Amino acid sequence: MWWQNENTQHWIRRIKSFIYISVILVFFLIFILELKHAYNINIFPGVNGPLDDIYFKLKDSL
């Protein structure tokens, strides 16, 4: 079958690894946003990033 092909298995493993890395990066981003919010850290003073706005609007709406 096509899913037992060695080349197909190689790409399935690569896609899985990309998905795992993406999930880890998203959690890391959320962790950084929470730290910025908890300790009032401004990486770029006077600049409020769009990720901050989107994340906290969604978080407050829940």
C-alpha positions as CSV (number, residue, x, y, z in Angstrom):
1,M,0.0,0.0,0.0
2,W,1.1,3.6,-0.5
3,W,1.4,4.4,3.2
4,Q,3.9,1.5,3.6
5,N,6.2,3.1,1.0
6,E,9.6,4.1,2.6
7,N,9.4,7.6,1.0
8,T,5.9,8.1,2.3
9,Q,6.9,7.1,5.8
10,H,9.8,9.5,5.6
11,W,7.5,12.4,4.8
12,I,5.0,11.3,7.5
13,R,7.8,11.4,10.1
14,R,8.9,14.9,8.9
15,I,5.3,16.3,9.0
16,K,4.9,14.9,12.5
17,S,8.1,16.5,13.7
18,F,7.0,19.8,12.2
19,I,3.7,19.6,14.0
20,Y,5.4,18.8,17.3
21,I,7.8,21.7,16.9
22,S,4.9,24.0,16.0
23,V,3.0,23.0,19.2
24,I,6.1,23.6,21.3
25,L,6.6,27.0,19.8
26,V,3.0,28.0,20.4
27,F,3.2,27.0,24.0
28,F,6.5,28.9,24.4
29,L,4.9,32.0,22.8
30,I,2.0,31.8,25.3
31,F,4.4,31.4,28.1
32,I,6.3,34.5,27.1
33,L,3.1,36.5,26.7
34,E,2.0,35.4,30.2
35,L,5.4,36.4,31.7
36,K,5.3,39.8,29.9
37,H,1.8,40.4,31.3
38,A,2.5,39.1,34.9
39,Y,5.7,41.0,35.4
40,N,4.8,44.0,33.2
41,I,7.8,43.5,30.9
42,N,8.0,45.7,27.9
43,I,10.4,44.4,25.3
44,F,9.8,47.4,23.1
45,P,8.5,50.2,25.3
46,G,5.6,52.2,23.8
47,V,4.8,49.4,21.3
48,N,1.9,47.2,22.0
49,G,2.2,44.2,19.8
50,P,-0.8,42.8,17.9
51,L,-0.2,39.3,19.4
52,D,-0.6,40.8,22.9
53,D,-3.9,42.4,22.0
54,I,-5.3,39.3,20.3
55,Y,-4.2,36.9,23.0
56,F,-5.5,38.9,25.9
57,K,-8.8,39.8,24.2
58,L,-9.4,36.1,23.6
59,K,-8.3,35.2,27.1
60,D,-10.6,37.8,28.7
61,S,-13.6,36.8,26.6
62,L,-13.4,33.2,27.9
